Amino acid sequence: MKQTSWYIHPILIFVISTVALAISLFLYIYWYVGVSVGLQSVAHRYQLDPNQFFEAKTWVVILVLSLLVGLILAGILIIFIFNLRTLHLYRLQHTFINNFTHELKTPVTSLKLYLETFLRHELSREEQLKYIGFMLQDTERLSNNINSILNLARIESKMYEGAATPVDLVEMIDNFLASNRHIFRNCEIHMNKPARGPIFYPFNVSLFEMLLMNLLTNAMKYNISGKPRIDIIFKKVKNTLLIRFEDNGIGIRQGEKKKIFKIFYQGHRHESIPLGGSGIGLYLVHQIARLHRGKIDVESAGENKGAVFTLSLPLKTGGKFK
């Protein structure tokens, strides 16, 4: 999108218009007060009746005029805020199109190239298996991108299935890891189960699984240790349940901690980590936590020192830590 020149920036125009309107009102009142004082002086000098020059309702008119100007200013402010939001949505749309055009086009182009290779050349079984493996990777990437788009649409439109019901979070995470063992086969995931027993909390299961998938795959992707490791730890602090996801990945820079949960934001990556990603995974995590009256925070000691994502859930909303 073409950058707006500073002298026609909407914020500058709004400020100038508001100041001009306020100054006009001030000058009008100042002029009226000055004229009134002069007329009163003339009336007093020549012993004239002041009622011939002044109306009792003049100040009422000024007050009404001031209120109308205030309403005009409020209307301008509302329109300005609405236009800013529209501009923000346009920029998000522009970013979305740029990101996903590349993310969807790249695997499709790669698949087409491999299929043309199969069509034009006689390949050995070993070469066929190698290319099929590459094609499966591209298919998985394409599927993940499509799922990301669908999940984003579901969250934004609040059209997710199922209601929040009390579930044992430890058991749910166990079942999730078991059913997705093929995804995390190269990753060590350890869950420190609480000694007090099961933890029940009202969760939408499908959304919670989406949150887990994004957090765990993110920890695997941004990792150069050779063996990604994730520790899931449960803690109770007063009336809050904390679920910590500690990894041994590349860490997060200090200035990125508040940005990584923004939609389409993609932080720094190590040169050995391949390009790719939609920039909406952690945004979905943030939105899912918010939908369950919780929040997600991140801590990191710095680059190559891992990161800790902490999901905070209020137990007073119905959760139970036994």
N, C-alpha and C positions, 0 to 999 in steps of 0.2 A: 504494500500500500504506500502511496506517495506521502512523504512526510509533509505536514502542514507548516508553512512559514510562520515564524514567530509573530509577525505583525498581523496575521489573520488567524491566530490561534483562538479557538472559541472561548477559552478561559480569559484571555486578554480582552476580547470583545465584550464578554459579560461584565468584567470588572469596570471597563471604561463606560459602558452603558449605565451601569448601576451608579457609579460615581457621578456621571453627568446628570442623571435624574435627581439624585440626592442634592447636588449642588444647585440645580434649578429650583427645587423646592425651598432650599435654604435662602437663596437670593431673593425669591419672591417674598418670603416672610420678612426677611431683613429689609427689603425695599418698602414693604407695607408698614412695618413698624416705624421706619424712618419718616415716611410720609405722614403717618398719623401723629407722630411727635411734632412735626413741623406745623401741621394744621391746628393742633391743640395750642401751640404757641401763638399762632396768628389769631385764633379765636379768643384767647385770653387777652392778647394785646388790644384788640379792637372791641372787646366785650361783646362778642357774638355768641349765639346759642350753639354749643358743641353738637347738639342733636341734629342740627342742620347738615353737619359734615360726617357724622358717624352713625352707623346703624348698630343696634344692640346685637344683631345676629352675625356681625362680621367675624368674630372669633369662632362662632359655630361653623361658619363657612370654611375658615382656615383649618379647623379640626377635622371636618369632613374631608377636605382636600387632602390633608395629611394621611387620613385613613385610606383614602382611595389610592394615593401614591404608594402606601405600604402594601396594599393588595396587589398593585401592579408589580412592585418589587418581588413579592412572594410568588406571583405567577411567573415572572421571568426566571426566578430561582428554580421553580419546579420544572419549567421547560428546559432549563439548562441541565439540571440533574438527569432528566429523561434523555436528553440528547447525549450526555456523557455515557449513560448506560447503553444506549443504542450503539455508540461508537465502540464501547468495550465489547459488546456482543459481536459487532462486525469484525473486530480484530480477532476474537476467539474463533469465529467462523473461518477467517482467513488462515489462521494458524492450523486449525483442524484440517482444512483442505490441503494445505501444504504438507503437513505431517503424514496424513493417511494416504495421500496420493502416492507418496514415495513408498510408504510401508506396504501398500497393496500392490503397487506396480512392480516392485523389485522381485518378490517371489513369483509373480505371474510370468515375468520376463525370464526368470531362471528356469521355471518349469517348461516354458515354451522351448528354450534352448536345449534342454535335456531330451525333450520329446523329438525335436528335429534331429538330434544326434542318433536316437534310436531308429528313426525313420530312414536316415541316409547311410548309416554305417552298420556293418556286421560286427557286433561286439561279443567278446567272450563273456562267459557266465560271471567271471570275477568282475569285469568292468560293468556289466549290467547291474550286479548287486551294489557296486559302488555308486553308480548314478541313481539307482532306486533309493538308496539311502539319502542322497542329496535331495532328491525330489520329496521324500517323506519329511525332511527337515523344512523345506520350503512350504509344504502343505501344512505342517504344524504351525509355522510362523503365520501363514495366511489365516488359518483357523483362529489363532490367538488374537490377531488383529480384528477379525470380524466379531469375535466374542467381546473384545474390549469395546467396540462400537455399540454392540447390543446392550452390554452391561451399563455403559454410560447412559444410554437412552432410558433404560429401566430405572436407574437411580434418579435421573433428572426429572422424569415424568412420574415418579413414584408408582410405577406399574409392576413392582416386584410381587412375586407370588408368595402366598402364605402370610400368616400373622406371627407376631412374637409370642412364643410359648416357652415356659421354663424348661431348660434342658441342662443336662450335666455337661459342662464345658470340657472337662477332661475326657470324658467318654466320646464326645463329639469330635474332638481333635484326634483322638486315637483312631476313630473310624475314618476320618478324613485322610489321615496319613496312610492307613491301610489300603484304602480304595485308590489312592494316587501314588502308590509305591513306585510305579514305573517312571513317574516324573521326578521323584526325589531319590532315585536309585544311587546316584553318585554323591549324595549329600548325607551327612550325619546329623540327624535331628534327635535331640534328647529332650524329653519332657520331665521336669521335676514335679512329680505329682504331690500335692499337698498331703501332709500327714493327717489332717483333720477329716479327710474323706472327700466326697463329691462336692462340686461347686455348681449350684443351680443359678441360672440367670435367664431372664426372658429375652430370647434372641430369635430373629428370623434365620432359620438354619441356612437357607440358600445364600443369604447376604453374608452370614458369618463365614461360610465356606469361601465366598468370593474374597472376603478380607484376608483369610488365611492364605489363599492361593497367591494373591498379589504380594503379601509380605514375604512369604517363603521363596517364591520364584525371584523376587527382587534381590533377596539375600544371596541366592545362588548365582544370579547373573552378574552382580557386581562383586565378584570374588576372584582372586588370582592366587589363592593359597594352594590350589591343587586338590584340596579336599574341603569343600564348604562345610561348615559346622554351624548349627543353629541350636541354641538352648532356649526352651520355653519354660518360664518360671512364673509361678503364681504367688502373689503376695496380697495381704490385706492391710490397708492403712486406714484406721478409723472406719468410716463408712464407705470406703472405696476399694474396689477390687482392681488390682494391677496385674496385667498379663504382659510380661517382658519377653521380647524376642531378641536375643543377643546373638550376633553373628561375628564371624572373623573375616569380613569382607574388606573392601578398600576404604571404608569409612566415609565420612561426610565432612566437607569443609565447613568452617565456622559460619561463613556468610551464607551458606545454602540451607541451613537448618529450617528457616522459616519459609523457604521458597519451594522445597521439594513436594509439598502437599498441594501446590497450585496446579491447576489443570494445564496440561501440555508442557509443563516445565521438565526439562531433562538436565540433570546435574553433570558434573565432570565425570569422566570415565578414564580408566587406565588404557593405555595404547594397545594392550593385548586383548581388551574386551571389544568384540565386534560391534559395529554400529547397528542401530535398530532400536525399536521401542516407540511406544505411542505417547508417553508422557502423561498417561491418565491413571496408571495403576495405583499410585499413592494418593491421588486425588479421590479415587473410589474408596480407598481405605478410610480417608478422612471423612467422607460423606457417610459411609456406613456406620462409623463410630458415632457421628453426630446424630444419625437417625435413632440410635439406641441410647441417646442422652449421655454418651461418653465422649472421649477425646483421645487423640493419638499424638504422642510426642516422640521426639528422637533425640538421642544423645550420641556423641562420638568424641573420642579423644583426639581425633585428627585423621589425616590420610593414612591408609594402610593399618589402621588400628581398630577396625571393626565399628559396628554401630549397634545401638540398642533402641528398638522401637517399643514404646510402652503404651498399651491400651488401658485407659482408665475408665472404669465402669462404676456408677454409683449404686451401691447395694440397697440404698433406701428406696429405690424404684421397684423393688420386688426381687432383686437378686438375693441369694442366700449362700453364705459361706459356712458350711457345716464343720 
